[in-house]
Amino acid sequence: MRAIVVYESMFGNTRRIAESIADGLAWEDVEVIGVTHAGQEALGGTDLLVVGGPTHAWSMSRPRTRKGAPEYVRKSDGGLELEPGADTGPGVREWIDSLGEMHPGAAVFDTHIKAPLGVSGRASKSIRRELLRHGLSLVAPAESFLVDRKNHLLTGEVARARQWGENLARIVENRFSEAK
């Protein structure tokens, strides 16, 4: 089984979640790729594509919301560090737009502030919709992982991401065994 976990991360939270999901998948062939390095050629032969990103302005990031990230880091008084290329590279939105028709199973996740959804929104909702437009089928409901108001993952979220990865592995493995 081959899985690719593609993520966009501003301050490392979504990257940490992506890495934990991959650990939970525990397949021999699992690759975690930042969206700025996720060319379509890397997706060949993929059985499961997991895509995630941070929530900005109630949805996926946009070039203008990413441009504000360095200022947010400056205001954090050293509490945050900007991921390389986070403010200048493409985000999940642009990456998905560049995809052609694809047919592996997919799963989506996001990170967002712990708040009512009307206040925080969910990038995973838009990621899901866009992946479906490209022919992917979702193997599980979208998942959100939470950060606090200072943009730090809440306690237990990394372990929960690993568990979600384990669940995704079981779902996909069951689908493959039923198809045989």
C-alpha positions, 0 to 999 in steps of 0.5 A: 500500500502506498500513501502520500500525505500532502500538507500546508503549514504556516507554523509547523502545527499542520506539518506535525499533524501530517507526520503523526498521521503518516506514523499511524498509517504505518505502511511501508510506503508512506511519504509526507510532502510539504505542498511546495514540493508536491509535484503531481509526478510524486502521486503515481501509484498512490492508494491513499492521498491525505491532504491537509492545511491550516484554516485561514479566514474560515477556509483554505489559505490564499496568497493574501492570507499567507502574506500576513504570516511573518507579521503574525510570527513577529507579534508572537514574541518568539512563540512561533516560527514560520515554516520555510516558504509558508508565506511565499509558496503555493498553498493547498488551494493552488496545489489542488487546482493544478491536479488533473483527474485522479482516482485514489482514495482520499482523506482530508484534515485541517488545523484550526483554532478551538472555537465554534465553527462559525468563528473558526471555519474549517479548511477541510470542508473546502479541501474535500470539495475540491478533491471530489471535483478532481475525481477522488473518493473520500474514505473517511469523514474530514478531521480537524485538529485544534490549536489554541489562540496562540497557535500551538497544538492542544495537548493530545492532538498529535496522538489523536492524529496518529490514531486517525492515521491508524483508522485510515489504514484499517479502512483502506486495507479493508476496502482492498481486501473486500475488492479481492 
